Amino acid sequence: MIAYNLPRLTYTIQAIWVEEASYMPANRIKESLCSDSSAVKKSGSTVTGLRLTNGQTIRSKYYIEASYEGDFLVAAGISTALGRESSSQYNESLAGVRDDTRYTQFEIPIDPYIVPGDPSSGLLHGISPEPFGKPGDGDQHLAAYSYRLPLTDVEGKKLAIYNLRGTSPPTTIFIVDI
């Protein structure tokens, strides 16, 4: 059996889990947190509300930080760590810089430059010129991430693909595996 990660199915399963956890009602919020100092309301060290870009204020006993870069934690003044921990910090053999990553590397060459093949054009957004580090080292960088987009050639299930507002070639790389 082959399992496929279909976003609509994943969303449905998560909604079912939330509904089943009736002891802890939850709402999925699709609006962004305000980017100014009024985004998080606190009483002492307790978060009492979140202000969203649509003007809505969310109040809850519990908040789950599920943004990629820790936006809520930063806005709330909650200490957090950026980057990967070293393997020695928590005695985790798979933490830190990895030297043997043969199963997670691209098998096709990716040009890191704004103008392909031209180092003088500069590196694409998010690519660091710093040395990679020694195996097991920690660092202060955001981990790389990617999105997988399941596509189909089945008529009736096809959706149009379009450029997202605000993206540009220097910050968006598309790799097509055919």
Stockholm file with secondary structure:
# STOCKHOLM 1.0

chainA/1-178         MIAYNLPRLTYTIQAIWVEEASYMPANRIKESLCSDSSAVKKSGSTVTGLRLTNGQTIRSKYYIEASYEGDFLVAAGISTALGRESSSQYNESLAGVRDDTRYTQFEIPIDPYIVPGDPSSGLLHGISPEPFGKPGDGDQHLAAYSYRLPLTDVEGKKLAIYNLRGTSPPTTIFIVDI
#=GR chainA/1-178 SS CCCCCCHHHHHHHHHHHHHHCTTSCCCCCCSCBCSSTTSEEEETTEEEEEEBTTSCEECCSCCCCCSSSCHHHHHHTCCCCCSCCCTTTTTCTTCSCCSCCTTTSCSSCCCCBSSTTCGGGCBCTTCCCSCCCCTTCCCSSCCCCCCCCCCCCCTTTCCCCCCCTTCCGGGCCCCCCC
#=GC SS_cons         CCCCCCHHHHHHHHHHHHHHCTTSCCCCCCSCBCSSTTSEEEETTEEEEEEBTTSCEECCSCCCCCSSSCHHHHHHTCCCCCSCCCTTTTTCTTCSCCSCCTTTSCSSCCCCBSSTTCGGGCBCTTCCCSCCCCTTCCCSSCCCCCCCCCCCCCTTTCCCCCCCTTCCGGGCCCCCCC
//
